[in-house]
Amino acid sequence: MTPHHILQLAFENVAGHISNLDDVQILVREMLEENITTEACISLLENKMADSEVTLVTDIRILLNEIHHILREKSP
């Protein structure tokens, strides 16, 4: 599973639980446009939490948790 697919799947899985859907969708779209690793996506999202308001931090955390969940399922 590619980093692009993991990020897209994670977003689709949690979109219904996100309060700031437009903001998170913009973040995801920006990362999908770049050719970066899953680890780089995780790092970018973690860094974004440092300067975000509390509900956006929660939304990013939800997305990060789903990414980690998908990665655990993918591992043998």
PDB file of N, H, CA, C and O in Angstrom:
ATOM      1  N   MET A   1       0.849  -1.173   0.000  1.00  0.00           N
ATOM      2  CA  MET A   1       0.000   0.000   0.000  1.00  0.00           C
ATOM      3  C   MET A   1       0.901   1.245   0.000  1.00  0.00           C
ATOM      4  O   MET A   1       1.805   1.363   0.828  1.00  0.00           O
ATOM      5  N   THR A   2       0.654   2.143  -0.908  1.00  0.00           N
ATOM      6  H   THR A   2      -0.080   2.048  -1.580  1.00  0.00           H
ATOM      7  CA  THR A   2       1.495   3.335  -1.030  1.00  0.00           C
ATOM      8  C   THR A   2       1.125   4.377   0.029  1.00  0.00           C
ATOM      9  O   THR A   2       0.014   4.360   0.558  1.00  0.00           O
ATOM     10  N   PRO A   3       2.060   5.284   0.337  1.00  0.00           N
ATOM     11  CA  PRO A   3       1.751   6.371   1.282  1.00  0.00           C
ATOM     12  C   PRO A   3       0.528   7.182   0.829  1.00  0.00           C
ATOM     13  O   PRO A   3      -0.289   7.600   1.650  1.00  0.00           O
ATOM     14  N   HIS A   4       0.417   7.394  -0.467  1.00  0.00           N
ATOM     15  H   HIS A   4       1.081   7.055  -1.134  1.00  0.00           H
ATOM     16  CA  HIS A   4      -0.721   8.126  -1.026  1.00  0.00           C
ATOM     17  C   HIS A   4      -2.024   7.409  -0.693  1.00  0.00           C
ATOM     18  O   HIS A   4      -2.993   8.033  -0.261  1.00  0.00           O
ATOM     19  N   HIS A   5      -2.041   6.096  -0.896  1.00  0.00           N
ATOM     20  H   HIS A   5      -1.254   5.589  -1.247  1.00  0.00           H
ATOM     21  CA  HIS A   5      -3.235   5.303  -0.628  1.00  0.00           C
ATOM     22  C   HIS A   5      -3.563   5.268   0.860  1.00  0.00           C
ATOM     23  O   HIS A   5      -4.731   5.353   1.236  1.00  0.00           O
ATOM     24  N   ILE A   6      -2.555   5.145   1.702  1.00  0.00           N
ATOM     25  H   ILE A   6      -1.605   5.076   1.397  1.00  0.00           H
ATOM     26  CA  ILE A   6      -2.765   5.108   3.151  1.00  0.00           C
ATOM     27  C   ILE A   6      -3.403   6.412   3.630  1.00  0.00           C
ATOM     28  O   ILE A   6      -4.371   6.392   4.389  1.00  0.00           O
ATOM     29  N   LEU A   7      -2.859   7.537   3.184  1.00  0.00           N
ATOM     30  H   LEU A   7      -2.072   7.553   2.567  1.00  0.00           H
ATOM     31  CA  LEU A   7      -3.384   8.835   3.594  1.00  0.00           C
ATOM     32  C   LEU A   7      -4.814   9.037   3.100  1.00  0.00           C
ATOM     33  O   LEU A   7      -5.674   9.502   3.848  1.00  0.00           O
ATOM     34  N   GLN A   8      -5.061   8.691   1.860  1.00  0.00           N
ATOM     35  H   GLN A   8      -4.363   8.313   1.252  1.00  0.00           H
ATOM     36  CA  GLN A   8      -6.409   8.839   1.288  1.00  0.00           C
ATOM     37  C   GLN A   8      -7.407   7.948   2.025  1.00  0.00           C
ATOM     38  O   GLN A   8      -8.502   8.397   2.363  1.00  0.00           O
ATOM     39  N   LEU A   9      -7.044   6.700   2.274  1.00  0.00           N
ATOM     40  H   LEU A   9      -6.154   6.335   1.999  1.00  0.00           H
ATOM     41  CA  LEU A   9      -7.919   5.772   2.978  1.00  0.00           C
ATOM     42  C   LEU A   9      -8.198   6.255   4.403  1.00  0.00           C
ATOM     43  O   LEU A   9      -9.337   6.217   4.867  1.00  0.00           O
ATOM     44  N   ALA A  10      -7.148   6.708   5.092  1.00  0.00           N
ATOM     45  H   ALA A  10      -6.222   6.739   4.715  1.00  0.00           H
ATOM     46  CA  ALA A  10      -7.314   7.194   6.459  1.00  0.00           C
ATOM     47  C   ALA A  10      -8.283   8.378   6.489  1.00  0.00           C
ATOM     48  O   ALA A  10      -9.168   8.439   7.343  1.00  0.00           O
ATOM     49  N   PHE A  11      -8.115   9.306   5.565  1.00  0.00           N
ATOM     50  H   PHE A  11      -7.397   9.256   4.871  1.00  0.00           H
ATOM     51  CA  PHE A  11      -9.006  10.462   5.516  1.00  0.00           C
ATOM     52  C   PHE A  11     -10.446  10.031   5.247  1.00  0.00           C
ATOM     53  O   PHE A  11     -11.369  10.495   5.915  1.00  0.00           O
ATOM     54  N   GLU A  12     -10.637   9.157   4.285  1.00  0.00           N
ATOM     55  H   GLU A  12      -9.887   8.779   3.742  1.00  0.00           H
ATOM     56  CA  GLU A  12     -11.990   8.688   3.969  1.00  0.00           C
ATOM     57  C   GLU A  12     -12.636   7.992   5.168  1.00  0.00           C
ATOM     58  O   GLU A  12     -13.833   8.142   5.409  1.00  0.00           O
ATOM     59  N   ASN A  13     -11.837   7.233   5.914  1.00  0.00           N
ATOM     60  H   ASN A  13     -10.864   7.111   5.718  1.00  0.00           H
ATOM     61  CA  ASN A  13     -12.363   6.495   7.067  1.00  0.00           C
ATOM     62  C   ASN A  13     -12.806   7.407   8.204  1.00  0.00           C
ATOM     63  O   ASN A  13     -13.737   7.066   8.935  1.00  0.00           O
ATOM     64  N   VAL A  14     -12.154   8.567   8.370  1.00  0.00           N
ATOM     65  H   VAL A  14     -11.398   8.843   7.776  1.00  0.00           H
ATOM     66  CA  VAL A  14     -12.454   9.423   9.521  1.00  0.00           C
ATOM     67  C   VAL A  14     -13.196  10.706   9.163  1.00  0.00           C
ATOM     68  O   VAL A  14     -13.549  11.472  10.059  1.00  0.00           O
ATOM     69  N   ALA A  15     -13.437  10.957   7.902  1.00  0.00           N
ATOM     70  H   ALA A  15     -13.150  10.334   7.174  1.00  0.00           H
ATOM     71  CA  ALA A  15     -14.054  12.223   7.485  1.00  0.00           C
ATOM     72  C   ALA A  15     -15.350  12.523   8.251  1.00  0.00           C
ATOM     73  O   ALA A  15     -15.627  13.682   8.558  1.00  0.00           O
ATOM     74  N   GLY A  16     -16.118  11.523   8.551  1.00  0.00           N
ATOM     75  H   GLY A  16     -15.892  10.582   8.301  1.00  0.00           H
ATOM     76  CA  GLY A  16     -17.362  11.728   9.280  1.00  0.00           C
ATOM     77  C   GLY A  16     -17.179  12.139  10.729  1.00  0.00           C
ATOM     78  O   GLY A  16     -18.136  12.563  11.378  1.00  0.00           O
ATOM     79  N   HIS A  17     -15.964  12.020  11.245  1.00  0.00           N
ATOM     80  H   HIS A  17     -15.187  11.676  10.718  1.00  0.00           H
ATOM     81  CA  HIS A  17     -15.682  12.351  12.640  1.00  0.00           C
ATOM     82  C   HIS A  17     -14.905  13.657  12.781  1.00  0.00           C
ATOM     83  O   HIS A  17     -14.539  14.043  13.892  1.00  0.00           O
ATOM     84  N   ILE A  18     -14.653  14.332  11.678  1.00  0.00           N
ATOM     85  H   ILE A  18     -14.949  14.019  10.776  1.00  0.00           H
ATOM     86  CA  ILE A  18     -13.810  15.529  11.665  1.00  0.00           C
ATOM     87  C   ILE A  18     -14.694  16.776  11.749  1.00  0.00           C
ATOM     88  O   ILE A  18     -15.662  16.905  10.999  1.00  0.00           O
ATOM     89  N   SER A  19     -14.360  17.686  12.657  1.00  0.00           N
ATOM     90  H   SER A  19     -13.574  17.581  13.266  1.00  0.00           H
ATOM     91  CA  SER A  19     -15.110  18.937  12.806  1.00  0.00           C
ATOM     92  C   SER A  19     -14.704  19.968  11.756  1.00  0.00           C
ATOM     93  O   SER A  19     -15.554  20.647  11.178  1.00  0.00           O
ATOM     94  N   ASN A  20     -13.415  20.076  11.518  1.00  0.00           N
ATOM     95  H   ASN A  20     -12.725  19.525  11.987  1.00  0.00           H
ATOM     96  CA  ASN A  20     -12.876  21.050  10.560  1.00  0.00           C
ATOM     97  C   ASN A  20     -12.549  20.338   9.252  1.00  0.00           C
ATOM     98  O   ASN A  20     -11.393  20.285   8.831  1.00  0.00           O
ATOM     99  N   LEU A  21     -13.577  19.797   8.622  1.00  0.00           N
ATOM    100  H   LEU A  21     -14.516  19.841   8.964  1.00  0.00           H
ATOM    101  CA  LEU A  21     -13.384  18.954   7.448  1.00  0.00           C
ATOM    102  C   LEU A  21     -12.629  19.685   6.335  1.00  0.00           C
ATOM    103  O   LEU A  21     -11.715  19.120   5.735  1.00  0.00           O
ATOM    104  N   ASP A  22     -13.000  20.923   6.058  1.00  0.00           N
ATOM    105  H   ASP A  22     -13.742  21.383   6.546  1.00  0.00           H
ATOM    106  CA  ASP A  22     -12.333  21.663   4.981  1.00  0.00           C
ATOM    107  C   ASP A  22     -10.840  21.848   5.253  1.00  0.00           C
ATOM    108  O   ASP A  22     -10.018  21.673   4.353  1.00  0.00           O
ATOM    109  N   ASP A  23     -10.488  22.201   6.492  1.00  0.00           N
ATOM    110  H   ASP A  23     -11.156  22.343   7.222  1.00  0.00           H
ATOM    111  CA  ASP A  23      -9.083  22.413   6.838  1.00  0.00           C
ATOM    112  C   ASP A  23      -8.280  21.125   6.723  1.00  0.00           C
ATOM    113  O   ASP A  23      -7.174  21.122   6.182  1.00  0.00           O
ATOM    114  N   VAL A  24      -8.831  20.044   7.227  1.00  0.00           N
ATOM    115  H   VAL A  24      -9.729  20.046   7.667  1.00  0.00           H
ATOM    116  CA  VAL A  24      -8.122  18.762   7.167  1.00  0.00           C
ATOM    117  C   VAL A  24      -8.038  18.282   5.721  1.00  0.00           C
ATOM    118  O   VAL A  24      -7.023  17.720   5.308  1.00  0.00           O
ATOM    119  N   GLN A  25      -9.087  18.499   4.964  1.00  0.00           N
ATOM    120  H   GLN A  25      -9.912  18.955   5.299  1.00  0.00           H
ATOM    121  CA  GLN A  25      -9.065  18.098   3.561  1.00  0.00           C
ATOM    122  C   GLN A  25      -7.991  18.862   2.789  1.00  0.00           C
ATOM    123  O   GLN A  25      -7.336  18.289   1.918  1.00  0.00           O
ATOM    124  N   ILE A  26      -7.804  20.128   3.091  1.00  0.00           N
ATOM    125  H   ILE A  26      -8.336  20.593   3.798  1.00  0.00           H
ATOM    126  CA  ILE A  26      -6.740  20.910   2.449  1.00  0.00           C
ATOM    127  C   ILE A  26      -5.376  20.341   2.810  1.00  0.00           C
ATOM    128  O   ILE A  26      -4.516  20.200   1.941  1.00  0.00           O
ATOM    129  N   LEU A  27      -5.165  20.010   4.087  1.00  0.00           N
ATOM    130  H   LEU A  27      -5.864  20.124   4.793  1.00  0.00           H
ATOM    131  CA  LEU A  27      -3.893  19.413   4.518  1.00  0.00           C
ATOM    132  C   LEU A  27      -3.636  18.106   3.773  1.00  0.00           C
ATOM    133  O   LEU A  27      -2.536  17.874   3.272  1.00  0.00           O
ATOM    134  N   VAL A  28      -4.640  17.272   3.707  1.00  0.00           N
ATOM    135  H   VAL A  28      -5.533  17.461   4.115  1.00  0.00           H
ATOM    136  CA  VAL A  28      -4.506  15.977   3.039  1.00  0.00           C
ATOM    137  C   VAL A  28      -4.213  16.188   1.558  1.00  0.00           C
ATOM    138  O   VAL A  28      -3.324  15.545   0.998  1.00  0.00           O
ATOM    139  N   ARG A  29      -4.950  17.075   0.936  1.00  0.00           N
ATOM    140  H   ARG A  29      -5.671  17.597   1.390  1.00  0.00           H
ATOM    141  CA  ARG A  29      -4.752  17.335  -0.492  1.00  0.00           C
ATOM    142  C   ARG A  29      -3.328  17.823  -0.767  1.00  0.00           C
ATOM    143  O   ARG A  29      -2.698  17.391  -1.732  1.00  0.00           O
ATOM    144  N   GLU A  30      -2.825  18.719   0.077  1.00  0.00           N
ATOM    145  H   GLU A  30      -3.337  19.070   0.861  1.00  0.00           H
ATOM    146  CA  GLU A  30      -1.457  19.219  -0.094  1.00  0.00           C
ATOM    147  C   GLU A  30      -0.436  18.094   0.017  1.00  0.00           C
ATOM    148  O   GLU A  30       0.528  18.046  -0.747  1.00  0.00           O
ATOM    149  N   MET A  31      -0.649  17.192   0.969  1.00  0.00           N
ATOM    150  H   MET A  31      -1.432  17.231   1.589  1.00  0.00           H
ATOM    151  CA  MET A  31       0.290  16.080   1.133  1.00  0.00           C
ATOM    152  C   MET A  31       0.173  15.087  -0.017  1.00  0.00           C
ATOM    153  O   MET A  31       1.173  14.505  -0.436  1.00  0.00           O
ATOM    154  N   LEU A  32      -1.038  14.890  -0.531  1.00  0.00           N
ATOM    155  H   LEU A  32      -1.850  15.363  -0.190  1.00  0.00           H
ATOM    156  CA  LEU A  32      -1.223  13.963  -1.650  1.00  0.00           C
ATOM    157  C   LEU A  32      -0.554  14.489  -2.919  1.00  0.00           C
ATOM    158  O   LEU A  32      -0.125  13.703  -3.763  1.00  0.00           O
ATOM    159  N   GLU A  33      -0.464  15.795  -3.055  1.00  0.00           N
ATOM    160  H   GLU A  33      -0.812  16.433  -2.368  1.00  0.00           H
ATOM    161  CA  GLU A  33       0.161  16.386  -4.235  1.00  0.00           C
ATOM    162  C   GLU A  33       1.682  16.217  -4.216  1.00  0.00           C
ATOM    163  O   GLU A  33       2.332  16.284  -5.259  1.00  0.00           O
ATOM    164  N   GLU A  34       2.241  15.999  -3.029  1.00  0.00           N
ATOM    165  H   GLU A  34       1.712  15.945  -2.181  1.00  0.00           H
ATOM    166  CA  GLU A  34       3.679  15.790  -2.901  1.00  0.00           C
ATOM    167  C   GLU A  34       3.966  14.291  -2.924  1.00  0.00           C
ATOM    168  O   GLU A  34       3.110  13.481  -2.570  1.00  0.00           O
ATOM    169  N   ASN A  35       5.146  13.941  -3.332  1.00  0.00           N
ATOM    170  H   ASN A  35       5.841  14.600  -3.619  1.00  0.00           H
ATOM    171  CA  ASN A  35       5.556  12.537  -3.341  1.00  0.00           C
ATOM    172  C   ASN A  35       6.386  12.284  -2.086  1.00  0.00           C
ATOM    173  O   ASN A  35       7.615  12.228  -2.143  1.00  0.00           O
ATOM    174  N   ILE A  36       5.696  12.130  -0.941  1.00  0.00           N
ATOM    175  H   ILE A  36       4.698  12.175  -0.894  1.00  0.00           H
ATOM    176  CA  ILE A  36       6.399  11.963   0.330  1.00  0.00           C
ATOM    177  C   ILE A  36       6.018  10.639   0.984  1.00  0.00           C
ATOM    178  O   ILE A  36       5.014  10.016   0.637  1.00  0.00           O
ATOM    179  N   THR A  37       6.835  10.235   1.924  1.00  0.00           N
ATOM    180  H   THR A  37       7.651  10.741   2.206  1.00  0.00           H
ATOM    181  CA  THR A  37       6.613   8.973   2.622  1.00  0.00           C
ATOM    182  C   THR A  37       5.502   9.121   3.666  1.00  0.00           C
ATOM    183  O   THR A  37       5.108  10.230   4.027  1.00  0.00           O
ATOM    184  N   THR A  38       5.022   8.000   4.128  1.00  0.00           N
ATOM    185  H   THR A  38       5.343   7.099   3.835  1.00  0.00           H
ATOM    186  CA  THR A  38       4.021   8.008   5.190  1.00  0.00           C
ATOM    187  C   THR A  38       4.598   8.656   6.447  1.00  0.00           C
ATOM    188  O   THR A  38       3.906   9.399   7.142  1.00  0.00           O
ATOM    189  N   GLU A  39       5.859   8.374   6.733  1.00  0.00           N
ATOM    190  H   GLU A  39       6.421   7.770   6.169  1.00  0.00           H
ATOM    191  CA  GLU A  39       6.509   8.958   7.905  1.00  0.00           C
ATOM    192  C   GLU A  39       6.565  10.468   7.793  1.00  0.00           C
ATOM    193  O   GLU A  39       6.380  11.171   8.787  1.00  0.00           O
ATOM    194  N   ALA A  40       6.819  10.978   6.590  1.00  0.00           N
ATOM    195  H   ALA A  40       6.969  10.407   5.783  1.00  0.00           H
ATOM    196  CA  ALA A  40       6.858  12.427   6.376  1.00  0.00           C
ATOM    197  C   ALA A  40       5.462  13.032   6.558  1.00  0.00           C
ATOM    198  O   ALA A  40       5.329  14.129   7.102  1.00  0.00           O
ATOM    199  N   CYS A  41       4.431  12.331   6.109  1.00  0.00           N
ATOM    200  H   CYS A  41       4.538  11.440   5.667  1.00  0.00           H
ATOM    201  CA  CYS A  41       3.053  12.786   6.317  1.00  0.00           C
ATOM    202  C   CYS A  41       2.749  12.889   7.810  1.00  0.00           C
ATOM    203  O   CYS A  41       2.192  13.884   8.274  1.00  0.00           O
ATOM    204  N   ILE A  42       3.118  11.860   8.543  1.00  0.00           N
ATOM    205  H   ILE A  42       3.571  11.051   8.166  1.00  0.00           H
ATOM    206  CA  ILE A  42       2.894  11.847   9.985  1.00  0.00           C
ATOM    207  C   ILE A  42       3.616  13.005  10.646  1.00  0.00           C
ATOM    208  O   ILE A  42       3.046  13.691  11.495  1.00  0.00           O
ATOM    209  N   SER A  43       4.851  13.227  10.270  1.00  0.00           N
ATOM    210  H   SER A  43       5.314  12.670   9.580  1.00  0.00           H
ATOM    211  CA  SER A  43       5.641  14.320  10.830  1.00  0.00           C
ATOM    212  C   SER A  43       5.023  15.681  10.515  1.00  0.00           C
ATOM    213  O   SER A  43       4.950  16.547  11.387  1.00  0.00           O
ATOM    214  N   LEU A  44       4.582  15.869   9.282  1.00  0.00           N
ATOM    215  H   LEU A  44       4.641  15.165   8.574  1.00  0.00           H
ATOM    216  CA  LEU A  44       3.943  17.137   8.907  1.00  0.00           C
ATOM    217  C   LEU A  44       2.673  17.381   9.707  1.00  0.00           C
ATOM    218  O   LEU A  44       2.425  18.498  10.161  1.00  0.00           O
ATOM    219  N   LEU A  45       1.875  16.345   9.879  1.00  0.00           N
ATOM    220  H   LEU A  45       2.077  15.438   9.510  1.00  0.00           H
ATOM    221  CA  LEU A  45       0.644  16.478  10.657  1.00  0.00           C
ATOM    222  C   LEU A  45       0.951  16.782  12.122  1.00  0.00           C
ATOM    223  O   LEU A  45       0.286  17.621  12.729  1.00  0.00           O
ATOM    224  N   GLU A  46       1.942  16.117  12.693  1.00  0.00           N
ATOM    225  H   GLU A  46       2.483  15.435  12.200  1.00  0.00           H
ATOM    226  CA  GLU A  46       2.327  16.376  14.086  1.00  0.00           C
ATOM    227  C   GLU A  46       2.814  17.808  14.252  1.00  0.00           C
ATOM    228  O   GLU A  46       2.488  18.465  15.241  1.00  0.00           O
ATOM    229  N   ASN A  47       3.587  18.291  13.296  1.00  0.00           N
ATOM    230  H   ASN A  47       3.851  17.758  12.493  1.00  0.00           H
ATOM    231  CA  ASN A  47       4.077  19.675  13.359  1.00  0.00           C
ATOM    232  C   ASN A  47       2.931  20.672  13.224  1.00  0.00           C
ATOM    233  O   ASN A  47       2.943  21.719  13.871  1.00  0.00           O
ATOM    234  N   LYS A  48       1.957  20.362  12.403  1.00  0.00           N
ATOM    235  H   LYS A  48       1.946  19.511  11.878  1.00  0.00           H
ATOM    236  CA  LYS A  48       0.799  21.241  12.213  1.00  0.00           C
ATOM    237  C   LYS A  48       0.004  21.396  13.503  1.00  0.00           C
ATOM    238  O   LYS A  48      -0.600  22.443  13.736  1.00  0.00           O
ATOM    239  N   MET A  49      -0.003  20.363  14.342  1.00  0.00           N
ATOM    240  H   MET A  49       0.487  19.512  14.152  1.00  0.00           H
ATOM    241  CA  MET A  49      -0.751  20.422  15.594  1.00  0.00           C
ATOM    242  C   MET A  49      -0.193  21.474  16.540  1.00  0.00           C
ATOM    243  O   MET A  49      -0.934  22.025  17.354  1.00  0.00           O
ATOM    244  N   ALA A  50       1.097  21.761  16.449  1.00  0.00           N
ATOM    245  H   ALA A  50       1.699  21.313  15.788  1.00  0.00           H
ATOM    246  CA  ALA A  50       1.741  22.681  17.380  1.00  0.00           C
ATOM    247  C   ALA A  50       1.174  24.097  17.298  1.00  0.00           C
ATOM    248  O   ALA A  50       1.129  24.804  18.304  1.00  0.00           O
ATOM    249  N   ASP A  51       0.746  24.511  16.122  1.00  0.00           N
ATOM    250  H   ASP A  51       0.782  23.936  15.305  1.00  0.00           H
ATOM    251  CA  ASP A  51       0.254  25.884  15.968  1.00  0.00           C
ATOM    252  C   ASP A  51      -1.208  25.955  15.543  1.00  0.00           C
ATOM    253  O   ASP A  51      -1.622  26.902  14.875  1.00  0.00           O
ATOM    254  N   SER A  52      -1.980  24.959  15.929  1.00  0.00           N
ATOM    255  H   SER A  52      -1.643  24.189  16.472  1.00  0.00           H
ATOM    256  CA  SER A  52      -3.396  24.910  15.539  1.00  0.00           C
ATOM    257  C   SER A  52      -4.291  25.059  16.758  1.00  0.00           C
ATOM    258  O   SER A  52      -3.884  24.799  17.891  1.00  0.00           O
ATOM    259  N   GLU A  53      -5.526  25.485  16.496  1.00  0.00           N
ATOM    260  H   GLU A  53      -5.856  25.696  15.576  1.00  0.00           H
ATOM    261  CA  GLU A  53      -6.489  25.585  17.589  1.00  0.00           C
ATOM    262  C   GLU A  53      -6.945  24.189  17.998  1.00  0.00           C
ATOM    263  O   GLU A  53      -6.737  23.216  17.272  1.00  0.00           O
ATOM    264  N   VAL A  54      -7.561  24.108  19.155  1.00  0.00           N
ATOM    265  H   VAL A  54      -7.729  24.898  19.744  1.00  0.00           H
ATOM    266  CA  VAL A  54      -7.783  22.822  19.816  1.00  0.00           C
ATOM    267  C   VAL A  54      -8.650  21.851  19.000  1.00  0.00           C
ATOM    268  O   VAL A  54      -8.360  20.655  18.983  1.00  0.00           O
ATOM    269  N   THR A  55      -9.685  22.321  18.335  1.00  0.00           N
ATOM    270  H   THR A  55      -9.920  23.293  18.348  1.00  0.00           H
ATOM    271  CA  THR A  55     -10.511  21.370  17.582  1.00  0.00           C
ATOM    272  C   THR A  55      -9.772  20.837  16.364  1.00  0.00           C
ATOM    273  O   THR A  55      -9.957  19.678  15.991  1.00  0.00           O
ATOM    274  N   LEU A  56      -8.937  21.661  15.737  1.00  0.00           N
ATOM    275  H   LEU A  56      -8.787  22.602  16.040  1.00  0.00           H
ATOM    276  CA  LEU A  56      -8.138  21.181  14.612  1.00  0.00           C
ATOM    277  C   LEU A  56      -7.092  20.183  15.095  1.00  0.00           C
ATOM    278  O   LEU A  56      -6.809  19.199  14.411  1.00  0.00           O
ATOM    279  N   VAL A  57      -6.523  20.428  16.261  1.00  0.00           N
ATOM    280  H   VAL A  57      -6.752  21.227  16.816  1.00  0.00           H
ATOM    281  CA  VAL A  57      -5.571  19.469  16.840  1.00  0.00           C
ATOM    282  C   VAL A  57      -6.258  18.125  17.038  1.00  0.00           C
ATOM    283  O   VAL A  57      -5.684  17.082  16.725  1.00  0.00           O
ATOM    284  N   THR A  58      -7.473  18.144  17.551  1.00  0.00           N
ATOM    285  H   THR A  58      -7.939  18.991  17.805  1.00  0.00           H
ATOM    286  CA  THR A  58      -8.226  16.902  17.748  1.00  0.00           C
ATOM    287  C   THR A  58      -8.480  16.211  16.420  1.00  0.00           C
ATOM    288  O   THR A  58      -8.327  14.994  16.314  1.00  0.00           O
ATOM    289  N   ASP A  59      -8.865  16.973  15.410  1.00  0.00           N
ATOM    290  H   ASP A  59      -8.990  17.961  15.497  1.00  0.00           H
ATOM    291  CA  ASP A  59      -9.110  16.399  14.086  1.00  0.00           C
ATOM    292  C   ASP A  59      -7.849  15.768  13.503  1.00  0.00           C
ATOM    293  O   ASP A  59      -7.904  14.679  12.930  1.00  0.00           O
ATOM    294  N   ILE A  60      -6.727  16.443  13.646  1.00  0.00           N
ATOM    295  H   ILE A  60      -6.682  17.327  14.112  1.00  0.00           H
ATOM    296  CA  ILE A  60      -5.457  15.906  13.140  1.00  0.00           C
ATOM    297  C   ILE A  60      -5.097  14.639  13.906  1.00  0.00           C
ATOM    298  O   ILE A  60      -4.614  13.669  13.322  1.00  0.00           O
ATOM    299  N   ARG A  61      -5.332  14.651  15.200  1.00  0.00           N
ATOM    300  H   ARG A  61      -5.725  15.439  15.675  1.00  0.00           H
ATOM    301  CA  ARG A  61      -5.048  13.464  16.015  1.00  0.00           C
ATOM    302  C   ARG A  61      -5.908  12.284  15.570  1.00  0.00           C
ATOM    303  O   ARG A  61      -5.426  11.152  15.527  1.00  0.00           O
ATOM    304  N   ILE A  62      -7.169  12.532  15.241  1.00  0.00           N
ATOM    305  H   ILE A  62      -7.561  13.452  15.276  1.00  0.00           H
ATOM    306  CA  ILE A  62      -8.049  11.476  14.733  1.00  0.00           C
ATOM    307  C   ILE A  62      -7.472  10.897  13.447  1.00  0.00           C
ATOM    308  O   ILE A  62      -7.424   9.678  13.279  1.00  0.00           O
ATOM    309  N   LEU A  63      -7.034  11.768  12.537  1.00  0.00           N
ATOM    310  H   LEU A  63      -7.073  12.758  12.674  1.00  0.00           H
ATOM    311  CA  LEU A  63      -6.439  11.315  11.280  1.00  0.00           C
ATOM    312  C   LEU A  63      -5.155  10.535  11.534  1.00  0.00           C
ATOM    313  O   LEU A  63      -4.937   9.488  10.924  1.00  0.00           O
ATOM    314  N   LEU A  64      -4.313  11.028  12.414  1.00  0.00           N
ATOM    315  H   LEU A  64      -4.490  11.878  12.909  1.00  0.00           H
ATOM    316  CA  LEU A  64      -3.063  10.327  12.732  1.00  0.00           C
ATOM    317  C   LEU A  64      -3.340   8.946  13.321  1.00  0.00           C
ATOM    318  O   LEU A  64      -2.675   7.972  12.968  1.00  0.00           O
ATOM    319  N   ASN A  65      -4.311   8.865  14.208  1.00  0.00           N
ATOM    320  H   ASN A  65      -4.852   9.656  14.495  1.00  0.00           H
ATOM    321  CA  ASN A  65      -4.650   7.566  14.798  1.00  0.00           C
ATOM    322  C   ASN A  65      -5.101   6.576  13.729  1.00  0.00           C
ATOM    323  O   ASN A  65      -4.765   5.394  13.792  1.00  0.00           O
ATOM    324  N   GLU A  66      -5.858   7.056  12.755  1.00  0.00           N
ATOM    325  H   GLU A  66      -6.132   8.017  12.704  1.00  0.00           H
ATOM    326  CA  GLU A  66      -6.314   6.175  11.682  1.00  0.00           C
ATOM    327  C   GLU A  66      -5.146   5.744  10.794  1.00  0.00           C
ATOM    328  O   GLU A  66      -5.088   4.591  10.366  1.00  0.00           O
ATOM    329  N   ILE A  67      -4.228   6.650  10.519  1.00  0.00           N
ATOM    330  H   ILE A  67      -4.276   7.587  10.867  1.00  0.00           H
ATOM    331  CA  ILE A  67      -3.032   6.287   9.738  1.00  0.00           C
ATOM    332  C   ILE A  67      -2.257   5.190  10.463  1.00  0.00           C
ATOM    333  O   ILE A  67      -1.856   4.198   9.854  1.00  0.00           O
ATOM    334  N   HIS A  68      -2.051   5.373  11.760  1.00  0.00           N
ATOM    335  H   HIS A  68      -2.377   6.179  12.255  1.00  0.00           H
ATOM    336  CA  HIS A  68      -1.335   4.354  12.545  1.00  0.00           C
ATOM    337  C   HIS A  68      -2.098   3.032  12.555  1.00  0.00           C
ATOM    338  O   HIS A  68      -1.489   1.965  12.483  1.00  0.00           O
ATOM    339  N   HIS A  69      -3.418   3.095  12.644  1.00  0.00           N
ATOM    340  H   HIS A  69      -3.912   3.962  12.703  1.00  0.00           H
ATOM    341  CA  HIS A  69      -4.238   1.884  12.625  1.00  0.00           C
ATOM    342  C   HIS A  69      -4.062   1.133  11.301  1.00  0.00           C
ATOM    343  O   HIS A  69      -3.892  -0.086  11.293  1.00  0.00           O
ATOM    344  N   ILE A  70      -4.102   1.854  10.200  1.00  0.00           N
ATOM    345  H   ILE A  70      -4.240   2.845  10.207  1.00  0.00           H
ATOM    346  CA  ILE A  70      -3.919   1.226   8.881  1.00  0.00           C
ATOM    347  C   ILE A  70      -2.524   0.615   8.772  1.00  0.00           C
ATOM    348  O   ILE A  70      -2.362  -0.482   8.238  1.00  0.00           O
ATOM    349  N   LEU A  71      -1.525   1.324   9.277  1.00  0.00           N
ATOM    350  H   LEU A  71      -1.657   2.215   9.710  1.00  0.00           H
ATOM    351  CA  LEU A  71      -0.146   0.794   9.214  1.00  0.00           C
ATOM    352  C   LEU A  71      -0.012  -0.476  10.055  1.00  0.00           C
ATOM    353  O   LEU A  71       0.691  -1.404   9.655  1.00  0.00           O
ATOM    354  N   ARG A  72      -0.675  -0.532  11.212  1.00  0.00           N
ATOM    355  H   ARG A  72      -1.246   0.222  11.537  1.00  0.00           H
ATOM    356  CA  ARG A  72      -0.628  -1.743  12.042  1.00  0.00           C
ATOM    357  C   ARG A  72      -1.304  -2.912  11.339  1.00  0.00           C
ATOM    358  O   ARG A  72      -0.810  -4.038  11.381  1.00  0.00           O
ATOM    359  N   GLU A  73      -2.435  -2.642  10.691  1.00  0.00           N
ATOM    360  H   GLU A  73      -2.836  -1.727  10.657  1.00  0.00           H
ATOM    361  CA  GLU A  73      -3.140  -3.702   9.963  1.00  0.00           C
ATOM    362  C   GLU A  73      -2.313  -4.223   8.795  1.00  0.00           C
ATOM    363  O   GLU A  73      -2.367  -5.406   8.457  1.00  0.00           O
ATOM    364  N   LYS A  74      -1.561  -3.335   8.194  1.00  0.00           N
ATOM    365  H   LYS A  74      -1.517  -2.375   8.469  1.00  0.00           H
ATOM    366  CA  LYS A  74      -0.751  -3.680   7.021  1.00  0.00           C
ATOM    367  C   LYS A  74       0.468  -4.527   7.397  1.00  0.00           C
ATOM    368  O   LYS A  74       0.952  -5.327   6.597  1.00  0.00           O
ATOM    369  N   SER A  75       0.950  -4.337   8.618  1.00  0.00           N
ATOM    370  H   SER A  75       0.557  -3.687   9.267  1.00  0.00           H
ATOM    371  CA  SER A  75       2.137  -5.078   9.063  1.00  0.00           C
ATOM    372  C   SER A  75       1.794  -6.546   9.291  1.00  0.00           C
ATOM    373  O   SER A  75       0.706  -6.867   9.768  1.00  0.00           O
ATOM    374  N   PRO A  76       2.736  -7.447   8.945  1.00  0.00           N
ATOM    375  CA  PRO A  76       2.478  -8.886   9.160  1.00  0.00           C
ATOM    376  C   PRO A  76       2.482  -9.248  10.618  1.00  0.00           C
ATOM    377  O   PRO A  76       2.281 -10.412  10.965  1.00  0.00           O
TER     378      PRO A  76
END
